[in-house]
Amino acid sequence: MDIILPDKKSPSAVMPRGEGTQRCDHALELLLTHRGNPAAEVDRILADDPRCIFGHCLRAALAVSGDSIGARAAVAASVAAIEEGCSDPNSSARRHAAGARAWLDGDPSLASELYGAIVIDWPRDVLAIFVAHALDFRLGRRRMMRDRIAQVLPEWHNGEPGFASVLAMYAFALEENGQNRRAEKIARRALTIDPGHPGAIHVVTHVLEMQGRAREGLAFLDATESAWAEGNGFSVHLAWHRALFQLDLDDSAAALATYDAQIVNGHVSGLSVLADASALLWRLQLRDVDVGSRWQHLVEHWRTKTLAGARPFYVVHAMMAFAAAGRTATAEQLLEAFSRNQASNAALSIPEETLVAPFGEALLAFVDKDYVACVGWLTRVKHIAHHCGGSLAQCDLIHLTFTEAALRAHKDHLARALVAERTTQKPASRFNRLLQQRLRIMAPSIVATTSH
């Protein structure tokens, strides 16, 4: 099966001929909107037609965008099928295969470049846009994530399939570059096109969190809950954001209730869910909130996961859980294994890998109540904390840990500076105001001197 370029109404530059076109379009829509189970739909498509080139492009895109190490064998098979089915090495499908092969080779940076090059030549190839966007995000290339979508926006128009998803991607990139007002405007425009778009809901939620609009954030999530609570890729993550709003309002009990009901319940599955769970419990740990046996329960989920070859972002969150649960030996083993693997693959190092060792050591020091050592480790990496492999909201965990360690270590000048930094960036945050009050009690002379 060969491929053809799209007409004006087609959402992708790798649209297959034949009866499978409508099913492939549906699977693509599921992927773009984070609804349903696009992987299962793609599996059904390929079971019915093993030579469906676009189906293989979709399967590769799903794995590469989600960094699904468990799907490596399936991706390799799809890459081989595309190469066998498309004789032209310059065709869009073959270039999708080349991007996926780079990912298979453990080079996400090259994969990003190759998928990005497709976007340059075919600005309406929304599948390539989606994968390049995901890779840019994971690699911490926030400016490229924004600019890549900006480059193709003139080719997209209202009423076209996939347009709401392109707007949602652009809005998220704007938010990650600190352009919150514009991000919210564009995300809400996407919601006028597709009122329940989980990706657009996610962006609005991020903006409200970044601006400390916690009460408004809770109201927004309540109003849109029917669109995101079940059956999409943001279900748990948006519940995590709900808990962040609750924590910002100093309501730890509500955050724990959200954790139990919507984050770690009977449907715990992927690494991203476990990472959100670890990140929320760690925030509660920083506040000395008793979380009962939740850490112990969480590490049992982490123990079922294979972390060899997993993203550094997930390795750190697993370490966090093991350290907080008192299983420091396991946390140390994870760190040692990661360090050995990084040493053998130094040529393909990505920014978030640089953070793993010092942040991991900082976590171990914190649970050991060695706050001075924790401060020492985090001082080394504060300047690259935004390269944690997640969003600004997720990377904020490093700053929160740094601030709390500085307060507990009685590093008054450093604590004052870190609290001031947080408050300046998010003056509406109730939690940041509570940090200011705490600082006034702990170091009144420092605060009084710097307030003049």
C-alpha positions in Angstrom: 0.0 0.0 0.0 1.4 3.4 -0.9 0.5 6.7 0.6 -0.9 9.9 -0.7 -0.8 13.6 0.3 -3.9 14.9 1.9 -6.6 17.0 0.4 -7.8 20.1 2.3 -10.0 18.1 4.6 -7.6 15.4 5.6 -5.9 15.7 9.0 -2.7 13.8 8.1 -0.1 13.7 5.4 0.1 9.9 5.5 -3.5 9.0 4.7 -3.9 5.4 3.4 -6.0 4.4 0.4 -8.7 1.9 0.9 -11.5 0.9 3.2 -9.4 1.4 6.4 -9.2 5.2 6.0 -12.2 6.0 8.2 -11.0 3.7 10.9 -7.5 5.2 10.8 -9.0 8.7 11.0 -11.0 7.6 14.1 -7.8 6.2 15.7 -6.0 9.4 14.9 -8.7 11.4 16.5 -8.6 9.3 19.7 -4.8 9.9 19.8 -5.0 13.6 19.3 -7.8 14.2 21.8 -6.5 11.7 24.4 -9.9 10.0 24.4 -10.6 6.3 24.5 -8.0 3.7 23.7 -6.3 4.5 20.5 -3.7 1.7 20.9 -6.5 -0.9 21.0 -8.1 0.6 17.9 -4.8 0.6 16.1 -4.2 -3.1 17.1 -7.7 -3.9 15.6 -6.9 -2.1 12.4 -3.6 -3.9 11.9 -5.1 -7.3 12.8 -7.6 -6.8 10.0 -5.1 -5.3 7.6 -1.4 -6.0 8.5 -0.3 -4.0 5.5 -2.0 -0.8 6.5 0.8 1.7 6.3 -0.9 4.5 8.2 -1.9 2.0 10.9 1.8 1.2 11.4 2.6 4.9 11.5 0.0 5.3 14.2 1.4 2.4 16.2 4.9 3.9 16.0 3.6 7.4 16.9 1.7 6.0 20.0 4.9 4.4 21.4 7.3 7.2 20.6 5.0 10.0 21.9 4.3 8.0 25.0 7.9 6.7 25.4 6.4 3.2 25.8 9.4 1.0 26.3 7.1 -2.1 26.4 6.1 -1.5 22.8 9.5 -1.6 21.3 9.0 -4.9 19.6 5.8 -3.8 18.1 7.3 -0.5 16.9 10.2 -2.4 15.3 7.7 -4.6 13.4 5.8 -1.5 12.2 9.0 0.2 11.1 9.9 -2.9 9.1 6.4 -3.1 7.6 6.5 0.6 6.5 10.0 0.1 5.0 8.8 -2.9 3.1 5.5 -1.4 1.9 6.9 2.0 0.8 9.6 2.0 -1.8 10.3 5.8 -1.8 12.6 6.7 1.1 11.5 10.3 0.9 7.8 9.5 1.4 6.2 10.8 4.5 5.6 7.2 5.9 9.2 6.2 5.4 10.2 9.4 7.3 7.8 8.5 10.1 9.6 5.1 10.2 13.0 6.8 10.3 11.9 8.9 13.3 10.6 5.8 15.1 13.8 4.0 14.3 15.8 6.8 16.0 13.6 6.3 19.1 14.3 2.6 19.0 18.0 3.3 18.9 17.6 5.3 22.1 18.1 8.7 20.5 15.0 10.8 21.3 16.8 13.9 20.2 17.3 12.6 16.7 13.7 11.3 16.7 12.5 14.8 17.5 14.6 16.2 14.6 13.3 13.7 12.1 9.6 14.1 13.1 10.1 17.8 13.1 11.5 17.7 9.6 8.3 16.0 8.4 6.3 18.9 9.9 8.4 21.4 7.9 7.7 19.7 4.6 4.1 18.7 5.5 2.8 21.2 7.9 -0.6 19.5 7.9 0.7 16.1 8.9 -0.9 16.3 12.4 0.5 12.9 13.4 4.1 14.1 12.9 3.1 17.4 14.7 1.8 15.4 17.7 4.9 13.2 18.0 7.3 16.1 17.6 5.4 18.1 20.2 5.6 15.2 22.6 9.3 14.8 22.1 10.0 18.5 22.4 8.2 18.4 25.7 10.0 15.4 27.0 13.4 16.8 26.0 12.6 20.1 27.8 12.7 22.1 24.5 10.0 24.4 25.5 10.8 27.2 23.0 11.0 24.7 20.1 7.7 23.1 21.3 6.0 26.5 21.0 7.7 27.6 17.7 7.2 24.3 15.9 3.4 24.7 16.2 3.6 28.4 15.4 5.3 27.4 12.1 2.3 25.4 11.0 -0.6 27.4 12.3 -1.1 29.4 9.1 -1.8 26.1 7.3 -4.7 25.2 9.7 -8.2 26.7 9.8 -11.4 26.4 11.8 -13.6 23.5 10.8 -10.8 21.2 9.8 -10.3 17.8 11.5 -7.6 18.1 14.1 -7.6 21.9 14.4 -8.8 21.9 18.1 -5.9 19.5 18.9 -3.4 21.7 17.2 -4.7 24.7 19.1 -4.5 22.7 22.4 -0.9 21.7 21.7 0.0 25.3 20.9 -1.7 26.6 24.0 0.2 24.1 26.2 3.5 25.2 24.6 2.6 28.9 25.3 1.8 28.1 28.9 5.1 26.2 29.3 6.9 29.3 28.0 5.2 31.5 30.5 2.7 33.1 28.1 -0.2 32.3 30.3 -2.8 34.9 29.1 -2.4 33.9 25.5 -2.3 30.2 26.4 -5.6 30.4 28.2 -7.2 32.4 25.3 -6.2 29.8 22.7 -7.1 26.8 24.9 -10.6 28.3 25.4 -10.8 28.8 21.7 -10.1 25.1 21.3 -12.9 24.3 23.7 -15.3 26.3 21.6 -14.5 24.0 18.8 -14.5 20.8 20.9 -16.1 21.6 24.3 -14.8 18.5 26.0 -11.3 18.4 24.6 -9.2 16.9 27.5 -6.0 18.5 26.2 -7.5 22.0 26.1 -9.0 21.4 29.6 -5.6 20.5 30.7 -4.0 23.7 29.4 -6.6 25.9 31.1 -6.0 24.0 34.3 -2.2 24.5 34.0 -2.7 28.3 33.5 -4.9 28.5 36.6 -2.4 26.6 38.6 0.6 28.7 37.4 -1.3 31.9 38.3 -2.4 30.6 41.7 -6.1 30.8 40.8 -6.8 27.7 43.0 -10.5 28.4 43.7 -11.2 29.1 40.1 -9.2 26.0 39.1 -11.4 23.8 41.3 -14.5 25.3 39.9 -13.3 24.8 36.4 -12.4 21.1 37.0 -15.8 20.6 38.7 -17.6 22.1 35.7 -15.7 20.1 33.1 -15.4 16.8 35.1 -17.8 14.9 32.9 -15.4 15.4 30.0 -12.2 14.3 31.7 -12.9 12.1 34.7 -13.0 8.8 32.8 -12.0 7.3 29.5 -9.2 9.6 28.5 -5.4 10.0 28.9 -5.8 13.0 31.3 -8.2 11.4 33.8 -5.7 10.8 36.6 -3.5 13.8 35.7 -6.3 16.3 35.9 -7.3 14.8 39.3 -3.7 15.4 40.3 -4.1 19.0 39.3 -7.3 19.1 41.4 -5.3 18.0 44.4 -2.7 20.7 43.7 -5.4 23.3 43.9 -6.6 21.8 47.1 -3.0 21.9 48.5 -2.6 25.5 47.4 -5.7 26.3 49.5 -4.0 24.4 52.4 -6.6 21.6 52.4 -4.5 18.5 52.8 -7.5 16.4 53.7 -9.2 17.1 50.4 -6.0 16.4 48.5 -5.8 13.0 50.2 -9.4 12.3 49.4 -8.7 13.1 45.8 -5.7 10.9 45.8 -7.7 7.9 47.2 -10.7 8.4 44.9 -9.1 9.4 41.6 -5.4 8.8 41.5 -4.5 5.6 43.3 -7.6 3.5 43.2 -8.4 0.1 41.7 -7.3 1.2 38.3 -3.6 2.1 38.8 -1.8 1.3 35.6 1.0 3.2 33.8 4.1 4.9 35.0 2.6 8.3 34.5 -0.1 7.5 37.1 2.5 6.3 39.6 4.6 9.4 39.0 1.6 11.7 39.7 0.9 9.7 42.9 4.5 10.0 44.1 4.6 13.7 43.3 1.4 14.3 45.3 2.4 12.3 48.3 5.8 14.0 48.3 4.2 17.4 48.4 2.3 16.2 51.5 5.5 14.8 53.0 7.0 18.3 52.6 4.2 19.6 54.8 4.6 16.8 57.4 1.1 15.5 56.6 0.5 11.9 57.8 -0.4 9.9 54.8 -0.8 6.6 56.6 0.1 3.5 54.7 -0.2 5.2 51.3 3.6 5.2 50.6 3.8 1.5 51.4 0.9 0.8 49.1 2.3 2.9 46.3 5.7 1.2 46.3 4.0 -2.2 45.8 2.7 -0.7 42.6 6.1 0.6 41.6 7.7 -2.8 42.3 5.6 -4.3 39.5 7.1 -2.0 37.0 10.2 -2.5 34.9 12.3 0.7 35.2 15.3 -0.5 33.1 15.3 1.9 30.2 12.5 4.0 31.6 12.6 7.8 31.4 14.7 9.5 34.1 11.5 11.3 35.2 9.9 8.0 36.2 13.1 6.7 37.8 13.2 9.7 40.1 9.5 9.4 41.1 10.0 5.7 41.9 13.0 6.6 44.0 10.9 9.2 45.8 8.3 6.5 46.7 10.9 4.0 47.9 12.8 6.6 49.9 9.7 8.0 51.6 8.4 4.4 52.4 11.7 3.7 54.2 13.1 1.5 51.5 16.2 3.5 51.0 18.3 0.6 49.9 15.9 0.0 46.9 16.1 3.8 46.1 19.9 3.7 46.2 19.9 0.6 43.9 17.7 2.4 41.4 20.1 5.4 41.5 23.1 3.2 41.1 21.6 1.3 38.2 20.6 4.5 36.5 24.1 6.0 36.9 25.7 2.9 35.4 23.3 3.0 32.4 23.9 6.8 31.9 27.7 6.2 31.9 27.4 3.7 29.1 25.2 5.9 27.0 26.7 9.3 27.7 26.7 10.2 24.0 22.9 10.2 23.9 22.4 12.0 27.3 19.4 14.3 27.5 18.9 17.2 30.0 16.7 15.5 32.5 19.3 12.8 33.0 21.7 15.4 34.6 19.1 15.9 37.3 18.6 12.3 38.4 21.7 11.8 40.5 21.7 15.1 42.5 17.9 15.1 42.9 17.9 11.5 43.9 20.6 12.2 46.5 18.6 15.2 47.7 15.5 13.0 48.2 17.5 10.5 50.2 19.1 13.3 52.3 15.6 14.8 53.0 14.1 11.6 54.3 17.2 11.1 56.4 16.5 14.6 57.8 19.9 15.8 56.6 18.5 19.0 55.3 21.9 20.7 54.9 23.0 18.0 52.5 19.7 18.2 50.7 20.2 21.9 50.2 23.8 21.2 49.0 22.6 18.8 46.3 19.8 21.0 45.0 22.0 24.1 45.0 23.9 22.4 42.2 21.0 21.9 39.9 18.5 24.6 40.6 19.5 26.3 37.3 18.4 23.2 35.3 15.4 22.2 37.5 13.0 23.2 34.6 14.5 20.3 32.6 13.0 17.6 34.9 11.3 15.9 32.0 7.8 17.1 32.9 5.8 20.3 32.9 6.6 23.5 34.9 4.1 22.4 37.4 5.8 19.0 37.7 9.3 20.4 37.9 8.1 22.7 40.7 8.5 19.8 43.0 12.3 20.4 43.0 11.8 24.0 44.0 9.4 23.0 46.7 11.8 20.5 48.1 14.7 23.0 47.9 12.6 25.6 49.8 11.4 23.3 52.5 15.0 21.9 53.0 16.3 25.5 53.3 13.7 26.3 55.9 14.4 23.2 57.9 18.2 23.7 57.6 17.8 27.2 59.0 19.4 28.6 55.8 17.6 31.8 56.5 18.9 34.0 53.6 18.5 31.2 51.1 15.0 30.4 52.4 14.0 34.1 52.1 15.3 34.2 48.5 13.4 31.0 47.5 10.2 32.1 49.2 10.5 35.5 47.5 11.0 33.8 44.1 7.9 31.7 44.6 5.7 34.6 45.8 6.8 36.9 43.0 6.0 34.3 40.3 2.7 33.4 41.9 1.5 36.2 44.3 -2.1 34.9 44.4 -1.0 31.6 45.9 -2.3 31.0 49.4 0.5 28.4 50.0 3.1 30.9 49.1 1.6 33.4 51.6 1.8 30.7 54.2 5.5 30.2 53.4 6.0 34.0 53.9 4.3 33.8 57.3 6.4 30.9 58.3 9.5 32.7 57.3 8.6 35.7 59.4 8.3 33.5 62.4 11.5 31.6 61.8 13.7 34.5 60.7 12.0 37.8 61.6 15.3 39.8 61.4 16.0 38.6 57.8 12.5 39.4 56.6 12.4 42.8 58.4 15.8 43.7 56.9 14.9 42.8 53.3 11.4 44.4 53.5 12.8 48.0 53.6 
